[in-house]
Amino acid sequence: MSEEVVFVVKVGGKEVEVNEKTLSVLREYLKAPMGLDELARRLGLESWEEAYELIKAIPAWILWTPPSLWKSRVKWYLEKQGGSSEHRG
């Protein structure tokens, strides 16, 4: 039985799960005109400040991973890290 790997980034008192959907929104933010207020709304955060903290906290290799490659990139990362099933940023 295989465990699903969950990456989360702590923002204030909450944890934001990084998955294909989250990556799609983050990459749209990076490539198109979108304010932090809109980013917060689309990710279910309470304010632009939380969105800003998320952008500061998320590792660059995650931000630049295309959503379609997320699962293979996670597998690669886990092999490099020794196979841990959960990563908290």
N, C-alpha and C positions, 0 to 999 in steps of 0.2 A: 504494500500500500504506500503510495507516495503522498507526502505532505505538500500542500500548496505553500509556496513561499510568499510572505507578506512583508513588503517594505513600507515603513511608516516614517513620517517626519513629524516631530513634535513642534506644535505651534501654540504657544501659550499653554493652556491647560488641556488642549486636545491633540489628537493624533490624526494626521491626514494620511490615508492609505494611498500609496503610489501604485497605480495600475494603468492599463491602456487608456481608460477614459480620462484620468487625471493628466496623464502625459499629453493627450491630445489638446486639452485646454491649456496646459502650460506652454506647449510649443506654439499654439496659436497666439498666446500672449507675447512670446518672444518674437514672432515673425510678422505680426499685424498690429495695427493701432488698437490697443485695448488698455484701458486704465486699470489701476489696482482695484477700484470699486467693482468694476465688471468682473475681474478675475475672482474677487472674493465671492461675489454673487454666484458665479458659475461653479465654484468649488464648495459652496455651502459654508463659507467662513463668515464671521460676524462683521468684519470691517476691513478696510483697505490696509490697516496696520497688520492684521493677521496675514493678509496676502503678501505684504512686504516681508514679514518674518519668514513665511514659507519660502519665498524666492531666495532669501539670504541663507536659509538652512539646508535647502536641497542640494545635494552634490551635483556638480556640473555634468558628470558622466550620465546622470539620470536625465537631466534637462535636455541633453542633446541626443538621447536615445529615441529613435523613431518608435512610435507605439507598436508598429507591426513587428519590431524586433525585440520588444520588451522581454518576452519569455526566454528567448535564447540569450539575451544579455544577462538576465538574472542567473541563468544556468552557468554562464561563463564566470560571473562574479562569485557565485558560490564555490565553484571549483577553485578559484584563486584564493578565497577566504577559508577554505577547508570544510565547506559543506554545511555551515550553520543554516537553520531553517527560518530564522527571522533576523532582520536587520532593522535597527532603529537609528534614524539619522538625527 
